Amino acid sequence: MAQLGTHLDRPIVGATPAARGRRAWTRALDDSRFFPSLLLVPILIFFVVWNVVPLLWLVGVSFYRYKVTSSREPSFVGWENFAEIFQSTEIWRTLGRTLTFMLLSVGLATILGVLLGLLFWGSQRMPGRRLALTLLFTPMVLPPVAVGTFFRLIYEPNFGVVNYYAQQIVGRRFDFLGDKDLAFFATVAVDVWMWTPFMILMTLAALGSVPKAELEAAEVDRLPWLQRLRYIVLPHGKFILMLGILLRTIDAFKTTDLPYLMTNGGPGNQTELVGLSLYRTGFEAFQMGDASSLAVVTLLVAIAFTSVYLYVLNYRAARVEMR
């Protein structure tokens, strides 16, 4: 091996000085401790151009009174846009409605996803298991445009499938998307239907991270099922499951497409979420300053959600370190 390494280190016979120089430069680059950092440069450039620069522009515009369709120059107003947000009762109602939508959607999708994930995890020999999982994952990969249009037809009061069965069961039809008491919950139901497969997938991934040796030992010791979940499954799978809940929380908080396609925020403003309010302010009213300030507020709320999840996730580990 030493002779082979010595042979490889020798210069190539007949190589030009330029070729030997390129070979030496390449070898020096490979041996450099800065080489791993150089590999990250393209990713960092992409991140800065497509994330950092737009974010800085967004924060900057939030301090201006700026309307795209106006002939006036943007005027600096300082914190006035943010003050209007905190003084607006309508925006607070929209934020409260969005938080309610997020809690219902994420909570129901998590409960159903965990239950169905446990069902499929314990049925490895079930006939047609792969086909059933494929069908369950289908709603997650459908485009929201198709889902919103599809369920708008399903909820249709005259010829919709849901109202057909409602007529057969309770003897009457419902205007699910036109009734102010039903439209919000009908939209939540569609979001739960669409994203429960994602929580099933995260649950199966979390369960797959549990060591089989510990499960077999628990089975030998005849440990009750609830105690297996608490002391074996949850400690190993909580990180993946919490990650799925965090991603769904952020995604549900900025939901825009389903309410826009199904109800356009109506009836009245019963299904208008903060994402749809942002769209109306920025792309219908063209008030870019107001829209940017509201976007900054929602970004801070999303960061707060992330911080809370990380704190809860690391709380037990922090307590162990403090002892």
N, C-alpha and C positions, 0 to 999 in steps of 0.2 A: 504493500500500500504506500509506503514511503517513497519507493521508486516511482510508482505511478504518479504521486503528487508532485515529485520533482520533475517528471517528464511533462506534466501539464503546465508547470510554471515556466518552462522554457519558452522562449519566443518562437513563433512559427517561422519555419525556414522559408525564405522567399517573400515574407510579408513586407509590405511597404511600411515606411515610417508612420504614415497616417493611420494605417490599420493597427499597428502596434500601439500607437497613441490612444486610439479609440478603445482598444482592449484594456489598456492600463487605466483609462478614465472610468470605464464601466466597472472594473474590479474595485477601484477606489470608492466608487459610488455604492457598490454592494456592501462594502465593508464599513461604510460610514454609519455612524450612529444617528444621523439625521435622515437616513433613507426611509424609515417608517413614516416620519413626519411628512416627507415629500409625497408619499402615496396618498396622504389625506388632503393635499392641497386642492385637487380638482373638486372634491366633495365640499370643502370649505368655501371655495369660490361659488359653487352652485348654491350653497346655503345662504351665503351673504347676499348674492344677487336676487334670489327669489324669495327670501324670508326676511333678512335683516333690513335691507333697503326699503321694501314696501312697508314694513312695520314702522320704521322711522318716519317715512312719509306720512303714514296714517296718524301717528302721534302728532306730527307737526301740523297737519291740516286740522286736527281737532281743536286747535287754538285760534282758528280763523273762521270768519263768517264768509263762506264760499259757496256760491251757487253757480253751477256749470253753465246754465242757460242765461245767466245775467251778464250784461255788458260791463258791470262794475268790477273793479279790481278786488281781489280778496282782501278783507280788512281784519287786522289782528284784534281779537276780542278777549284774549287771555283765558280765564277760567269761566267765562260767561256761558259757553255751551254746556259745560259740566254742571254749572249752577242751575241751568234750565232743566237738565235731566233730573236732578235731585228734587226740584220743586214741582215737577210734572206728576200729577196723580195718575194720568193715563199711562205713563211709562212704568210707574210702580205697579199698576195693575197688570200690565203686560209682563213684567218680570215675575210677579207672583203667579200668573197663569202659566208662564214658562216653567217655573220651578215645580208647580203642581203636575204639569205634563211630564216633566223629567222624572219626578218621584214615582208616579203611577207607571209610566212606561218601563223604566229601569227596574222597579221593584217587581212588577208582574213578569217581565221577561226573565229576570234572574230566578224567580221562584219556579216558573215553568221550565226554564232551561236546566236548572239543577235537578229537578225531579225527573225530567226526561233523560238527562245525562246519566243519572244513577240507574234508571231503568235499562238503558242500552248498555251501560257498563257491566251490569250483572246478567246480561243475556247474550253471552258470546256465541252460544249455539242456537240462537233463535233463527228459524228459517226466514229467509228474506231480510236479514238484518241490514245488509249493505244497501239493498234497494230502499228500505224504509229510511235509512239515514240520508241517502241521496235525495229522496223526496222531501225530507224535513229541511235539508239545507237549501232547497230551491228558492224559497222566499228571500233569503239573504243575498242572493246573487242577482235578483231581478232589479232593473233600474227603477228608482223611485217614481219616474214619470209614468212608467207602465203600471206600477202598483196603485198610484193615486187615481189614474184614469179607470183602472179596472174596478177598484172599490167604489168609485163614484157611481158606476153603473150597477154594481151589486146593491148599493144602498138606495138606488132609485125607487121612489115610493110607488110608482105605477107598475113597472115590469121588473124590478130588481129581485134577485133570488132570495135575499134576506126577507123582504116583505112578503114574498110568496109563502114562505114557511111561517112567518108571523101571522099571516091571514089564516093559515091552516091550524095553527096552534092556539092563538088567543082571539082570533076572529076579527082582527083589525090590522091596518097598515100604519106604519110610522114614517115620518119624514126625518130620517136620521140626521141628514146634513142640513136640514132647514129648520129644525127645532132647536131653540137656544138651550134647552135642557139636555139634548141628546148629542148635539154635534161634537162637543168637546170629547166626550167619552167614545164616540164612534171613531174619531181620529186617533185617540189613544189605542183603541183596539187594533187598528190597522198597523200602527207602529209596533205594538207588541207582537202581532202576527209576523211582521217582517223581520224582527231582530231577535226573537226567541231562538232561532237556529244558531245565531252567533254565540249566545250564552250556553247552548248545548255543546257547541264546539269547544268553548273555553272550559266547560265542566269536564268534558272527556279528556282534554289536555291536562287539566289539573289532576284528575284521577289517574291518568297514565303516568304521572310523575311519582306516584306512591310506590315505594319498594315492595316487590312481591314477597320478599322474605318476611317483612313485618306483618303483612296480611296473613301469610301462612302461619306465622307464630300465633297471631291473634285467633285464627281459626282452630289451631290445636288447643289453645287455652280456653276455647269456647267463650271468647269475649263477646258481650252483647253488641248488636249492630250499631246502636247509638254511641256506645263507647268507642267502637272502631272508627266511626266518623269523627268523634271529638279528639281522640288521642293519636290517631294514625293518619287518617285521610286529610283532615283539616290542616294540621301543621305542615304537611308536605305540599298540599295543593292550594293553600290560601293565596300564595303570591300570584299564581296564574289566574285564579278566580277573581281576585281583587283588581288585577290588571284589566280583565274583561269588563268588570263593573265600572272601572274608571273610564275606559274608552267609550262605553255605552253612555255614561253620564255626560261626558263632553259632547258626544254626538247628538244625544237627545236635547241638550240645552240649546244647540244651534240648529235644530230642525226647522227647515223652511219649506222644503218641496212638498211634503204631504199636505199641510194646511193650505198652501197656495193652490195646489191642483184640485183638492177635494172641495174646499169651501171658500177659498180666496179670503180667508180670515173671518168669514161670517158664520152664522147670521149675526149681524152687527159686528162685534169684534170678539165673539166668544171663542174663536179658535186662532186669533192673531197672536202669534208667539214673537219673541224678541227678534228672531231671524227674519220673519216676515216684516216686522216693523222697520228693521234696518233696510230691507229691500225697498220698501215704499219710500223711506226718507231719502235714500241715496239714488235710486234708479227710476223713481216716479216723480218725486218732488225735486230731485237733483240738488238737495241741500247737503253737499259733501261735508261741510264742517260739522253739522249736527249728526250726520250718519257716522263720521269718524269718531266723534266723542262718544257716541253710544257704543260703537265697536270697541273702543278702548275699555269702557266699563264692563262689557261682556267678557273681554279678554281677562280682565282682572278677576272677575267672578270665576271663570274657568280655572285660572291659576289657583284661586282659593280652594276650589274643589280638589284639585290635584294635591295641594298641600295637606288638606284634611285626610285624604285617602292615604298618603304616604305616612302621615303621623299615626293613623290607626294601624297601618300595616307594620310599622316598626316600634309600636308602643311596647309590646311585650319584650322585644329584644333590648330596648332601652332600659326597661325595668331590671332585666337580668344583669346588665352591665353596671347599673347603679348599686347593686347589692355587693 
